[in-house]
Amino acid sequence: MTTTPWQVLEAMTRSDATAPRLTFYDRSDEPTRGERIELSAKVLTNWVSKAANLLTEEFDVEADTRVGINLPAAHWRTAYWCLAAWSLGACVEFSDSDAGTFADEDGLDVLVTSVPSPDFGGDQVVVTLAMLARGAAVEVPAGALDEARELSTYADLFVPFDEPAGSAVAWVAGDEQVTFRDLVTPDGTGERRFLAGADPTQMLRCWVGGGSVVIVRGDADPVELDTLLAQEGVQRH
């Protein structure tokens, strides 16, 4: 039985380490339009491990830490940053950067964002969304960490040192709150699914059920989307 997000990753890796678990298409109006990336359980866990090690080594993130994540909801980078924070028992306070920034950053301990805030008073990680980025495409505020330059230097191996309480809040997005217990409630029974308007909580619940997901950032042309989904062999949800 999987009871934490990290255990979901472990279960997926044991079940099939190399099968696609997350397939991402960018159909936004950004320079990244046209990108496609496919992550297996093994590769996704590698990204999560590096991000979790960065969060704990640089910023002492642990249970009850409030990590603000301001990234596009339907994005592969958002998935591994949320999973990294959850693997440390932290609460993710989420704002979709494609829809707007945080109304209020007060109270956050760490901010992970593609839209850096020079006025943010806590620790900050600047994320570049482009698949092959080797450095930030925007100015990195003083004291902030440039993920594109730094993340690869952290270890691939991560071992959780604490297990979050099931009743602890794992996700806050506007008025929505989700506990760790509800976060790992399965949705689906192993199928490959297209998740429209997906966020990492939806992705995780599909993985709990043994499935894999296809997500699309932006508004794809309906005919193109139908062709894409047929090629991926996925169901609409």
N, C-alpha and C positions, 0 to 999 in steps of 0.2 A: 504493500500500500504506500502510495506517495503522499506525503503530508506537507511538503514544502516545495517551492519552485525549483530549488537545487535538486531535490530528489526526482522531480519530473525530468530534468536534464539527464540525470544518471540513468533513469529507467529507459529513456529513449536511446541512449547510447548503448545500453546492454541489449536492447531489443534489436536495433539495427543502426549501427554507427554511421553508415554511409548513405542511406537513403535520403532523398530531399525532405526536409522538414519545413523550410521556409523559402519560398520563391518570391522575389520582389521585382516588380516592374515600376519604373518611373515614367509617368505620363503627365507630369506637372509642366508648368511653363518655365521652370528653372533650367539653368545650363545642364543639369543632370538628366534632363529628359532623354529617354531612350535606354537608360541603364537597366540591366537585368542582372540579378545575382541570386544564386541558389546556395543555401546553407544546409548541410547535413547536421545531425545531432552532434557529431564530433567537432565540426567546425564552429557551430553555434556555441558549444560549451567552451571552446578555446577563446572566443571573443568575450564571453561572459567572465571567464576566469581572469583574463587580463584586466578587464574593467573593474571587477571586484577587488583584485589586488591593488589596483591604482587607488580605488576609493578608501580602502582600509589603510594602506601604507602612507598615503599623502594626507588624508583628511580624517583618519580615525573613524570612518563610518561604521556604525554598529546598530544593534537594535535600538529603536526609538529615535535614531537620527532622521531628520527630515530632508530628503533629497528632492529638490525641484528639478523636473525634467521638462524642458521646453524644446521639444523636437516634433516633427510631423508624426501624427498618430500611426499612420500606415507606412512604417519605414523599418528596414532591417536594423539600422543603428539604434533606433528607439527600443526595439525588442531586447537587444543585449544589454543596454544600459539599465533598463527596468529590471531585467533578470539579475543583473549584478547587484543592484541595490537590494532587491528582495532576498538574494542569497546571503546578504549580510544582516537580514532582519530589519532593514530600514523601511520607512514609509515613503512611498513615491507620491509626491504632489505634482500632478501632471497638468501641463498646458500645451495644447496642440499649436506648434509654431506656424502651421499653415493657416490657422484660424485667428491667431493673436498671441500676445505675450501675457505673462502673469499680470493680473490686475494689482496684485500686492505680493511683493517678494519678502516682506517682513516675516521673520520666524524660520526661514529656510536656513539650514546649516550649510548645504552645498547646492550649487546650481549647475546643471548639465544642460548646455544650450547651444543652438546654432546661431543664436542672435545675442552675442555677448552684451552684458550690461556693465558699463564702466562705473555705475553707481552702486552695484551690488556689494553689500558689506561683508559677505561670507566668502567661502572658497568657491572657485568657479572653474568648470571645464568647458572649453570651447570646442564644439564638435563640427567638423566639416563633413557635409553629407556625401560629397562626391566619392565614388567607389575607390578610386586610385589616388586619393589626395595624400600628399606627403607633408603638407603644411597648411595652416589655416588660410582661407581665402579672404578673411576679414582681419581687422586689427584686433590683436589679443590684448585685453586690458592688463595693466601691470599687476603681477601676482597671479594671474590666471594661468591655467595649464592648457597647452595646445595638444588636443588629443591626437591629431594626425601625426605630430612629431614624436609624441611621448608614449602612446599606448603600447606600441610594439615592444618596448623595453621591459614590460612587466611579465612576470612568469605565466606560463601556460597552465600551470597546476594550481588549483585552488581547493582548499579544504575548509568548509564552513566551521567556525569555532563556536557557533551558537545556533540554536534552532528557535525561530520566532514562535511566539504563542499563537495558537490558532485564532484567538479572539483579538489579536493586535491588528490595528489598521494598516493595510499594505498599500492602499491606493486611494488617493483623493483627487477627484476631477470635478471641479465645480461643486455641486451639491451631492455628488455621488461619493460614497465611501464603501470600500470593499475590504473585508478582513482577509487574513492569510488563509483561513479555513475555506472561505467562499472562493478565494482565488484559485484553489486547486480542485474545484468541482468540475468533473468532466463534462464536456459538451461534444457529443459525437462518439462514434465507435470505430475510429481508425481510418475513416475515409479522408481523401484529399479534397480540400474545400477552398473555395474562393470566399474570402471574408470581405464584404463590401464595407467601407468605412471602418476598417479594423483598427483596434488598439491592442496593446500587448496583453491586456487581460483576456481578450477574446482568443488571441493566438495561444496563450498558455492553456486555456481550458480545452482547446482542441488537442493540444499535445498531451494533456492528461489522459484523454481518451485514446491516445495512440495514433492520432492523425497527423496530417501535414497541411500546410496552408499556403495559399497564393494570395498576395496582397498587391494592390495597385495604388500608387500615390498619384493623385490628380484625376482629371476627368478624361478617361479614354473614350474615343469614338465608339459608339455602341457596336458597330459592325466589327471594328478592330478588337473590341473586348470579347465579343462572341468567338472570334477566331482564336484569340489568345487562350481563352478558357478551354476551347476544344483541343488545342494543342497540348495544354497542360493536363487534360483529362480530369477536370475538377467539377464539383457541384457548386451551384450558387447558394449562398446563405446570406 
